[in-house]
Amino acid sequence: MIRRGFQTELRWFLAWLFTSTLVGYLSGFFLLSLLVALCLYVLWIFRQIYSLESWILQARLRTPPDNDLRSIWGDIADDVMLMHTRHEKEKARLQTVVSRVQEMATALKDSVILVDKRGDIEWWNQAAEQLLGFQSVDRGHQITNLIRHPRFVHYFDKGNYKEPLALADLRRQYQQLEFHIHTFGQGDRLIVVRDVTRLYKLEQMRKDFVANVSHELRTPLTVIRGYVETLADTDDLPPRWSNALEQMQQQVQRMTGLINDLLTLSRLETDSRQTHSEKVQLTPLLNTIVDDARTVSGERNHTFTLSGSDRLALVGNERELRSALSNLVVNAVNYSPPATNIAIACETDSNGAAVVHIRDNGIGIDPRHIPRLTERFYRVDSGRSAASGGTGLGLAITKHVLYRHDAELRISSKPGKGSQFSCHFPARRVVIGDW
Ligand code: ADP
């Protein structure tokens, strides 16, 4: 659709052309008259352009165009004015949004820092100034120059932000900070830093409490066990007493197992990540675990098959690895019917990583329980665990040990068919050699 301004312009031009042609025809100077008319028209256009430009430059689009601009030029000026007004409104709206976001970020107790793809700091909120001591001169500096902790630098550069990073504040050692990094845009990063000192202290108190209680209970329990065993060994006990003593012995044994497991767990939690590393050959280790499992199986007569290379060794702590793998093999015994087979297999893949599978043909586990199986005291059903004499801590210990060896526990199972527990060790923990 042709707009009115354009139509007016066209009409004017045609009328002007007609008039000049008529004047030229009557005066006998047809071409000259046409040339003069066209020159005047071009001059008029230049004047309009000049007025439009002056309006844009001088008034900066704040006041409406004056009446100099006619027809199509007036329309163009109105359009520019309209676009400008819309743009201003949008700018004001975005400004309000930005201000609201900044107010929100300021109100946050957590520190929020924006870092560009080169690692230079672009923006931070007020909490970051209090928690990390950022000042306005730090804008544009590399984040790793301001937070220099080697673990933060490694975490930031590595680019794997699936898990948060917990650190003791370098300036205030008592303070525990947790760093979450989120990537967005084209490599920009949003760093959220939380003060988790209170949670950390509570967690520490919980660990200390469990460790202390377990430790304190050990001595009285040893005394009780001693007396119960002595009494149980007495000849000619009335049957009522021997039954009671047998049950007491069983319960004391359960409590001892529980306390030992609790102490093992708290030691694994409090020790630094890897205390003692050695080359642990897998075949001899698994052989001793199978021998122990045969004793646990006793009259239930489970059979064991062990397969995999004799040349495989893991770099780690033998005692911890033995306890982790032994928990899995003993569980396989406890949760499988008598005379079934338990297969233990070690494999390596082309990347040099190793897996130890423990497969049984037992009662299996419903898939809905699998994600929670490694939680402390989580039991699929309390009846079956009580019957097996388990403490509910075995898989929690296994998971902790594997974590300390950079390894991972994967569980697959079918109820009624059997289960497979697989320990995946990364290549840096695997050694292959002739021993
Ligand atoms: P528990 O000392 O009770 O065995 P664990 O932490 O070792 O504790 O195991 C947690 C739960 O996982 C057990 O109570 C049991 O129900 C289930 N479970 C573990 N291993 C197996 C297995 N091989 N087959 C079936 N269920 C298992």
Boltz pocket constraint, residues with backbone or C-beta under 6 A from the ligand:
constraints:
  - pocket:
      binder: B
      contacts: [[A, 327], [A, 328], [A, 331], [A, 332], [A, 335], [A, 360], [A, 362], [A, 363], [A, 364], [A, 365], [A, 373], [A, 374], [A, 375], [A, 378], [A, 379], [A, 380], [A, 381], [A, 384], [A, 385], [A, 388], [A, 389], [A, 390], [A, 391], [A, 392], [A, 393], [A, 394], [A, 395], [A, 396], [A, 419]]
      max_distance: 6.0
